[in-house]
């Protein structure tokens, strides 16, 4: 089944690929932002789907996308955790994915959660896992959620906070380059907006 779905996706992409005069027509999730070089992510609003820069609000690049047809290839026995409708294998603008059969009323999609090498510093049982919010923003959370609700808003780095001793900090892009922030909401450095520059821009 997986091989058949991959073949369908390859044929669809080959049929839709055509030379584009405008470089922006090739923009898709994961591509580089033409404004700042960040990563583009797929987001949605009341007006529909759009591509936005992962460096927002530092970079405000937005490209609204026209409505795209989503075809259902296979209905699955699993239920959508948001609305209870069946999940389905679908083909959309950017390839094959698993999502709610009730799209566009329900926009739930199954996402691949990739564990990192970091043990959760809060519960010390789970691992930090890369996730994505409904707005398309990337963050890291504990694999034991909802038992552990730790959220790290950026890529974790094994660097203890000098102010509160929290065992890791997270990367965040700023005007001067890449900075390290403490993700502990109780840390005094958060109130002072203190950061350490990791890499100059």
N, C-alpha and C positions, 0 to 999 in steps of 0.2 A: 504493500500500500504506500509506504514511504517513497519507494523508487518511482511509482506511478505518479505521485503528487509532484515529485521533483521534475519529472519529465514534462508534466503539464505546465509547471512554472517556467521551465526553460523555453518551451515553445511559445508561451505567451510573451515572455520578455523579448525573444527573437523577432516576433511579429510586430511588437510595439516599438522596437528600437529603430530610430531613424536619425540621420544627421540633424543637428540643431544649430541654427544660426545664433541663437541667444544662449550664452553659457549658463544662464540661470535656469534654462529649461531642464538641465541635467541635475539640478539640485534634488537631493533626497535625504532621508534620515541617515546620519553617519558621515555625510559629506562635509567638507570644510566650508565654514561661513565665508562668503565673498567679502564681507566687511571687516572681519577681525581675525579670521583663521580658526575660530572655534569650531565646535561640532554642532551640526544642525540636528534638531530633534523634532519629532512629529508631535504637535499639540492640537488641542481642539477647544473651541469656544462656541458660543451660541450662534456665531456666524458660520461655523464649519471648521474644517481642519486647516492647519497652516504649519509651515516650517518656521521655527524660531531658533535663535542662537542659544546654545547652552550657557553662554556667558552673560545672559540677561541678568540684571539690568545694566551691566557695564556696556554690553552691546545690544542695540535695539533692533537688529535686523529681523524682518518678518516677511514672509512670502505666503500670501493666502493661496490656497489650492482650490481649483474648481471641484464640484461634486463628482465623485468617481463611483462607478458601479462596482458593487461587491457581490461576487457570485458564490453561492454555497456549493461546495464539492461533495461534502459528506457530513451527515448528522451523526453526532457522537452520543453515547448513553449518559455521559456526565452532564451535570447540571451547572448552570451559571451561578456562582456564589453571590451575585448581586441581585438578580431578579428571578432565578429559579427556572428559566427557560433552558432548553437543551443547548449544549455547546456544539459547534460545527467547525469543520475545516473549510476555510474560505479563501478566495483569491481576490485580492484588492489591488490598490494602486502600486504597492511596493512588494508584491509577491504573495505567497501562501502563508496563512497564519490560522491560529485557532481562536475563535471568539464567540460571543453570544449570538445565537440564531436570531435574537430579537433586535439586531442592529438595524437602523441607527438609534432606536429608542434606548437601547442599552449598548454602551460602547466598551464593555468588558473584553479584554484580550488576555490570553495566557502568555505570561512573560517568562523568559528563561532567567532564573535566579542563579547567578554565579557566585559561589562562596569565595571569600578571600582567605589569606593566610592569617587573618587576625581573629583571635579569640575574643568574644564579647567581654569588655572590661566591666560590664554591669552585673551580668549573671554568671559569667565565667563558665558557661556550659555550651552556649551556642557559638556560631561563627558569624562575623559580619558578612552580609550578603548584599550584592549590588542590586538595587531595585529601581523602579521608575514610578513616579506619581502619575495621577490622571492627567496632569498638566504637562507631562513629558519631562519633568525635571528628575535628574538622577540623584539618588541618595543611597546610603548604606544603613541597613537595619539588621537586628539580631535575627538569626534563623529560628529562634525560639519564640518569635512573635506569635500570639499576643501575650504569652506568659512574660516575655521581656520586651519592653517598648523602647529600647535605646535606638536613637536615630542619629546618624552622623551625616551632616549635610554635604560633605565633600569626600574626596578620596582619602582614606585613612593613611596616616604615616606613623610609624613607631617612633614617636618623639614625645616624651613626657612633658606636660605643661609645667613651666617653671613657676607659675603662680599658685596652682592648686594641686599639682602632682598627678593629674589625670594621665593614665598611661599612654595615650595617643592623642595626636592632633590631626586636623584635616586640611587638605589643600583647598585654596580658594584663589581664583584669578582676580587680581586688582590691577589698577592702572600701571603700577610700578613693576608688575610681573606676577609671580606665583608666591602667595603668602601662606603661612601656617596659622590656623586658628584653633583655639581650644573648643571642643564640642560640648563641654560640661556647662549646662545652663546656669549653674550656681557659681561659676568661676568669676572672680572679680575682673579678669581681663575682658570678659564679654561686655561688661558695663562700660569699660574704658575703650572698647573697640581696639584693644591692643592686638597687634599681629607681628610676626617675625617674617621678614622677606626671605623666601627660600631660593627664588630664582628671579633675577632681574629680567624685565621685558625687553 
